Amino acid sequence: MRFLFSSPWRIIQLLMVSEILWAMGEGLFFYLIPVYVQELGATPSQVGIAIGIGELILTMVYLPAGWVADRLPYKPLMLGGWIAGLIGVLAMAGANSWQTFIPGLTLYLVSGYCFPIIDAYVARMAGPIPLERAFPLLSASYALGGILTPALGGWLAQHEGLRRVLLISAGLFTLSTLTALFLPMDLPTERSGRRSIQELWQGIPWRFGIALLGLFAIGQVGLVLLPNFLQQIGGWTKAHLGLFASLQALGTVLLGPVLGRWDQGRTRPLGLLSAWGLGWISLLLLLVGFRHLPVVIGGMILMGGIYAGYSLAAARILRLASQETRATSSAVVHTAHSLAMTLAAPTAGFLFALQPASPLQVAGLLLPVAIAWAFWAGGFDRKTEAAYVLERHGV
């Protein structure tokens, strides 16, 4: 059985199946968490605290987890994330108050520590498959799993209650975890002598990571309160907002693999530039055409490029990183994403209070500068590209 699933494409396919199953389970309940926590007796501010605790811990855990993972086989640490998420959703299903709900929610959110480790595992095991092709496929698989399940989860919660929905999600998470068990074990990268902390530090592409933090933060300023803008100013209903979220996921499925191919073999991240460029166009479309359904549909599909852009950012930073710092370098991307959300949410709230269109206007104004910065910081020379190609082919 170990040899049956050991080829690079088999590994990618197993991960795709596991991602689809997990996204289906998460899609059933994740968007309903704030409502459910309030139904359990929490105030709106306590709902924010309950969610914020887990996100804050996750942001702090990414880099230490990546540093540890770079010294061990990746698979056991990856599986720890799957198992922690499964235990977390079971704990949420068993909670009968918002206070007892928080530990399960926190564990579920913190289980995301495994994301950069999964990225590093793919980089280690993908062989000749370009990361710019593998990562968008995994991102598209996750988006595919979440296209229809939010609407289904809402219907089931209305008729059966969210506790039943959480148990169904736990079943899908179990299948996802069992699928991941078939992944082959990886071996840690052989280190050429003892390297100092300074040398390992220099193997992490910090310049690109800082550029990504700026890009993600500015992008999220425009995105975090977009549903509120569309509902309050555009006049769209909650049902429409659910449809728009599905269209965004569809955009990731359609655009991600294409944009990934544009980055293959290029010293500059053209696919990443295009992904965020499409996101910028989508923000402008929504800013001027928020009351017209065809414009909003087109804008939401193009916005899927932004979420494909996150996977392309992870692929690019792994191209820039040394072999000994891959999980840590991928953790830089995920830390930047979480920290960007932390910075963008209050900024967007302040701007929205001044004028609902202000977050979109500020993001539309600053995003081209941030895209150009990331495009410049994510480049490498032909010598680095040649060394990467030789490594992927085992030379």
C-alpha positions in Angstrom: 0.0 0.0 0.0 2.9 2.4 0.8 4.2 2.1 -2.8 0.8 2.4 -4.4 0.5 6.0 -3.2 4.2 7.0 -3.3 4.4 8.6 -6.8 4.3 12.5 -6.8 1.0 12.7 -8.7 -0.6 10.1 -6.4 0.5 12.2 -3.4 -1.0 15.3 -4.9 -4.2 13.4 -5.8 -4.5 12.1 -2.2 -4.1 15.5 -0.8 -6.7 16.9 -3.2 -9.2 14.3 -2.1 -8.4 15.1 1.6 -8.7 18.8 1.0 -12.1 18.4 -0.7 -13.5 16.3 2.1 -12.2 18.8 4.8 -13.5 21.8 2.9 -16.9 20.1 2.6 -17.0 19.6 6.3 -15.8 23.0 7.2 -18.2 24.7 4.7 -21.2 23.1 6.5 -20.6 25.1 9.7 -17.8 27.6 9.7 -19.9 30.6 8.4 -22.5 29.8 11.1 -20.1 29.9 14.1 -20.8 33.6 15.0 -24.5 33.0 15.0 -24.3 29.7 16.9 -22.0 31.2 19.6 -24.6 34.0 20.1 -27.4 31.5 20.3 -25.4 29.8 23.1 -25.7 33.0 25.1 -22.7 35.1 24.1 -22.9 38.8 23.4 -21.5 40.1 20.0 -18.3 41.2 21.7 -17.9 37.8 23.4 -18.4 36.2 20.0 -15.5 38.3 18.7 -13.3 37.3 21.7 -14.1 33.6 21.2 -13.0 33.7 17.6 -10.1 36.1 18.2 -8.5 33.9 20.8 -7.9 31.1 18.4 -6.7 33.3 15.6 -4.3 35.1 17.9 -2.8 31.8 19.2 -2.6 30.5 15.6 -0.7 33.6 14.5 1.8 33.1 17.3 2.2 29.3 16.6 2.9 29.3 12.9 6.6 30.2 13.0 7.6 28.0 16.0 5.7 25.1 14.5 7.5 25.6 11.2 10.9 25.8 12.9 10.3 22.5 14.7 8.9 20.8 11.5 12.0 21.6 9.6 13.9 19.3 11.9 11.5 16.3 11.8 9.5 14.3 9.3 6.6 16.4 8.1 3.9 13.8 8.0 3.3 13.1 11.7 3.1 16.9 12.4 0.7 17.3 9.5 -1.5 14.5 10.8 -1.5 16.2 14.2 -3.3 19.1 12.6 -6.0 16.8 11.0 -6.6 15.1 14.3 -6.7 18.3 16.3 -9.3 19.8 14.0 -11.4 16.6 14.3 -11.2 16.7 18.1 -12.1 20.4 18.0 -15.2 20.0 16.0 -16.4 17.1 18.2 -15.8 19.3 21.3 -17.9 22.0 19.6 -20.7 19.6 18.9 -20.7 18.5 22.6 -20.7 22.1 24.0 -23.9 23.3 25.7 -22.8 26.9 26.5 -20.6 29.4 24.8 -18.0 29.0 27.5 -17.6 25.3 26.8 -17.7 26.0 23.0 -14.6 28.2 23.1 -12.0 25.4 23.8 -13.2 23.3 20.9 -13.3 26.4 18.6 -9.8 27.4 19.7 -8.4 23.9 19.1 -10.1 23.8 15.7 -8.6 27.2 14.7 -5.1 26.4 16.1 -5.1 23.1 14.1 -4.3 25.3 11.2 -0.7 25.3 12.3 -0.3 22.4 9.9 -0.8 24.5 6.8 2.8 25.6 6.3 3.9 22.0 7.1 1.6 20.7 4.4 3.2 23.2 2.0 6.7 22.0 2.9 5.7 18.4 2.6 4.4 19.0 -0.9 7.7 20.8 -1.7 9.6 17.8 -0.4 7.5 15.1 -2.1 6.3 16.6 -5.4 9.4 15.6 -7.3 9.4 17.1 -10.8 5.9 18.6 -10.4 6.3 22.4 -10.3 5.0 23.9 -7.0 3.3 26.6 -9.1 1.1 23.8 -10.5 0.7 21.7 -7.4 -0.3 24.5 -5.0 -3.1 26.0 -7.1 -4.5 22.5 -7.6 -4.7 22.0 -3.9 -6.2 25.5 -3.4 -8.7 24.8 -6.1 -9.6 21.5 -4.5 -10.3 23.2 -1.2 -12.4 25.8 -2.9 -14.3 23.1 -4.9 -15.2 21.4 -1.6 -16.6 24.6 -0.2 -18.7 25.8 -3.2 -22.1 24.2 -2.2 -21.8 23.2 1.4 -22.3 26.6 3.1 -25.8 26.8 1.6 -26.5 23.1 2.6 -25.1 23.7 6.1 -27.5 26.6 6.5 -30.4 24.5 5.5 -29.5 21.6 7.7 -28.9 24.0 10.7 -32.3 25.5 10.2 -34.0 22.1 10.2 -31.7 19.9 12.3 -29.7 22.3 14.4 -26.0 23.1 14.2 -25.0 20.3 16.6 -26.1 17.8 14.0 -24.3 19.7 11.3 -21.1 19.6 13.4 -21.4 15.8 13.8 -21.8 15.5 10.0 -18.7 17.7 9.6 -16.8 15.4 12.0 -17.7 12.5 9.8 -16.3 14.2 6.7 -13.2 15.2 8.7 -12.7 11.6 9.7 -12.7 10.6 6.0 -10.3 13.4 5.2 -7.9 12.2 8.0 -8.1 8.6 6.9 -7.2 9.7 3.4 -4.2 11.6 4.7 -3.0 8.5 6.5 -2.2 6.9 3.1 0.3 9.6 2.3 3.9 8.2 2.3 6.3 9.1 5.1 8.9 11.7 4.2 12.4 11.9 5.4 14.0 15.1 6.8 16.4 17.0 4.5 20.0 16.0 5.0 21.8 18.9 6.5 25.3 19.8 5.2 27.1 20.1 8.5 25.9 22.1 11.5 24.5 25.4 10.3 24.3 28.4 12.7 21.1 30.1 13.6 22.2 33.1 11.5 22.7 30.9 8.4 19.3 29.4 8.8 17.8 32.8 9.3 19.3 34.0 6.1 17.7 31.0 4.3 14.3 32.5 5.0 13.0 35.0 2.4 12.1 37.7 4.9 12.0 40.5 2.3 9.3 38.7 0.3 7.4 37.8 3.5 7.3 41.5 4.5 6.1 42.4 1.0 3.4 39.8 1.3 2.3 41.2 4.7 1.7 44.6 3.0 -0.1 43.0 0.1 -2.3 40.8 2.2 -3.2 43.6 4.7 -4.1 46.1 2.0 -6.2 43.5 0.1 -8.0 42.5 3.3 -8.9 46.1 4.0 -11.1 45.9 0.9 -12.4 42.4 1.5 -13.1 42.0 5.2 -16.3 44.2 5.2 -17.3 43.6 1.6 -20.4 41.5 2.5 -21.5 44.4 4.7 -21.0 46.9 1.9 -22.9 44.7 -0.6 -25.8 44.2 1.8 -26.2 47.7 3.3 -25.3 49.8 0.2 -26.0 47.4 -2.6 -29.2 46.1 -1.1 -28.3 42.4 -1.6 -29.9 39.8 0.7 -28.1 37.1 2.7 -29.1 34.5 0.1 -27.3 36.7 -2.5 -24.2 36.9 -0.3 -24.1 33.1 -0.1 -24.3 32.9 -3.8 -21.5 35.5 -4.1 -19.3 33.5 -1.8 -19.8 30.4 -4.0 -18.9 32.4 -7.1 -15.7 33.5 -5.4 -14.8 29.9 -4.7 -15.7 29.0 -8.3 -13.3 31.7 -9.4 -10.5 30.1 -7.4 -11.2 26.7 -9.0 -11.2 28.2 -12.5 -8.3 30.7 -12.2 -5.9 29.1 -9.8 -4.5 26.3 -12.1 -4.2 28.7 -15.0 -2.4 31.4 -13.0 -0.1 28.8 -11.5 1.2 27.9 -15.0 2.1 31.5 -15.6 4.5 31.3 -12.7 6.3 28.1 -13.9 9.9 28.7 -14.8 9.7 32.4 -14.4 12.2 34.4 -12.4 9.4 36.9 -11.5 6.0 35.8 -10.1 3.9 36.7 -13.1 1.0 34.5 -11.9 1.0 36.1 -8.5 1.0 39.5 -10.1 -1.9 38.5 -12.3 -3.9 36.9 -9.5 -3.8 40.0 -7.4 -4.3 42.2 -10.4 -7.6 40.4 -11.1 -8.5 40.9 -7.5 -7.8 44.6 -7.9 -10.0 44.8 -11.0 -12.8 43.0 -9.0 -12.6 45.6 -6.2 -13.0 48.4 -8.8 -15.9 46.6 -10.5 -17.7 46.2 -7.2 -17.0 49.8 -6.2 -18.7 51.2 -9.3 -21.2 48.4 -10.1 -22.3 47.1 -6.7 -26.0 47.4 -7.6 -25.8 45.5 -10.9 -26.0 41.7 -10.7 -23.9 40.9 -13.8 -21.1 43.2 -12.6 -21.2 41.7 -9.1 -21.1 38.2 -10.5 -18.1 39.0 -12.6 -16.4 40.8 -9.8 -16.8 37.9 -7.4 -15.5 35.4 -9.9 -12.4 37.5 -10.6 -11.9 37.9 -6.8 -11.3 34.1 -6.7 -7.9 35.1 -8.2 -6.9 36.7 -4.8 -7.4 33.4 -3.0 -5.5 31.6 -5.7 -2.8 34.2 -5.1 -2.3 33.0 -1.5 -1.3 29.6 -2.8 1.0 31.1 -5.4 2.7 33.2 -2.7 3.4 30.0 -0.7 4.8 28.3 -3.8 7.0 31.3 -4.6 8.4 31.6 -1.0 9.3 27.9 -1.1 11.2 28.5 -4.3 13.2 31.3 -2.6 13.8 29.4 0.7 16.7 27.0 1.5 15.8 23.3 1.8 16.4 23.5 5.6 13.9 26.3 6.2 10.9 25.3 4.0 8.3 24.9 6.7 9.5 28.0 8.5 9.4 30.0 5.3 5.9 28.8 4.4 5.0 29.7 8.0 6.0 33.3 7.1 3.3 33.4 4.5 0.6 32.1 6.8 1.7 34.4 9.6 1.6 37.3 7.2 -1.9 36.3 6.2 -3.2 36.0 9.8 -1.4 39.2 10.9 -2.8 41.0 7.9 -6.3 40.0 9.0 -5.5 41.3 12.5 -4.4 44.7 11.1 -7.0 45.0 8.3 -10.2 44.3 10.3 -10.0 47.4 12.6 -8.7 49.5 9.8 -11.6 48.5 7.5 -14.1 49.1 10.4 -12.8 52.6 11.0 -12.9 53.4 7.3 -16.4 51.8 6.9 -17.7 54.0 9.7 -16.5 57.1 7.9 -18.1 56.0 4.6 -19.0 52.4 3.5 -17.2 52.7 0.2 -13.9 53.9 1.9 -12.3 50.4 2.4 -12.7 49.6 -1.2 -11.4 53.0 -2.3 -8.3 52.8 -0.1 -7.6 49.2 -1.2 -8.1 50.2 -4.8 -5.7 53.1 -4.4 -2.9 51.2 -2.6 -3.1 47.7 -4.0 -1.2 48.4 -7.2 1.8 49.6 -5.2 1.6 46.5 -2.9 1.4 44.2 -5.9 4.4 45.8 -7.6 6.4 45.5 -4.3 5.6 41.8 -4.0 6.4 41.2 -7.7 9.8 42.8 -7.2 10.6 41.1 -3.9 9.6 37.7 -5.2 12.1 37.5 -8.0 15.2 35.3 -8.2 18.1 34.9 -10.7 18.5 32.2 -13.4 21.1 30.4 -11.3 18.6 29.9 -8.5 16.1 28.6 -11.1 18.6 26.1 -12.5 19.5 24.8 -9.1 15.8 24.4 -8.3 15.1 22.4 -11.5 18.0 20.1 -10.8 16.7 19.5 -7.2 13.2 18.7 -8.4 14.6 16.0 -10.8 16.8 14.5 -8.1 20.1 15.6 -9.6 
